[in-house]
Each structure stands twice: as structure tokens, then as C-alpha cells.
């Protein structure tokens, strides 16, 4: 049955004055059988995408910690590996969320490569982490008919 109701509010690109939102609910079936994820279906693709986005968010939390310790090179390497993992699932993502995360992530890596402001880098990564958490749930519920091209 339904285990989660969600609302994602965001500021659409090209609309500096307005906000938009998406809502939905999530139904889950629990299993201990990993083989069910090996079957290629739209549903398993959504689960794989959501899991990859959650894992990217977990990595971003680690990157924030690395930046707090001023370990910029390690943060860049970690972020780049995370982006490469997401890139591998891009073709399975009908929501477009992975593409949005990749775009933001590449900008963040470019900012980190400049090494000018660790505090700003930290804020970029922390913001990405929060967005990824929201996107992970939304990607499970994404329906192409909901798409308004405003994301």
C-alpha cells in the first residue's frame, strides 16, 4: 500500500518569480530477493534510479565532511566517481532527475577545481544533497504524463 506521500516544490528554470510543485504517493512492496531487481522492467529501473540518487546523496554527505577537513582533492575524486556511477544509469531514468544531478554535479566539480572558496563549495554540495534526497522519492513516482518540461 501507500507508504509515502510527497510534495516537491521548486523554482522552474526561466520563471524567476514563480514556484512549481509536484505531489505524489509511493507504494512499496518489500522483498529480500535481490534477483527481482535483475529483471529489466520500468519499475525496476525506477528503483535502480532512486537507489543511485540516494547513494549519490550519501556520497555528497561524505564530500561535505571532506571539505570540512579541507581535503579538496579527495572530495573532487569522490564526487567525480559518484557522477560516473550516475552517468551509467542515465539511460534508465525517465524522470530526467539524473541528468539534472549530473549538470549540477559537474558545476560543483568545476567550482571545487578552482579551489577559491571552500565554504561556497560546501554549500553547493549540501544543496545538492538535499535536492537528491527529494529527487530519489520523486523518481519512484515519476510518470511521464506529469512532465511539464519545467524541471
Secondary structure, 3 states (H helix, E strand, C coil): CEEEEEEEEECCCCCCCCCEEEEEEEECCCCCCHHHHCCCCHHHHHHHHHHHHHHHHHHHHHHHHHHHCCCHHHHHHHHHHHHHHHHHHHHHCCCCHHHHHHHHHHHHHHHHHHCCCHHHHHHHHHHHHHHHHHHHHHHHHCCHHHCCCCC
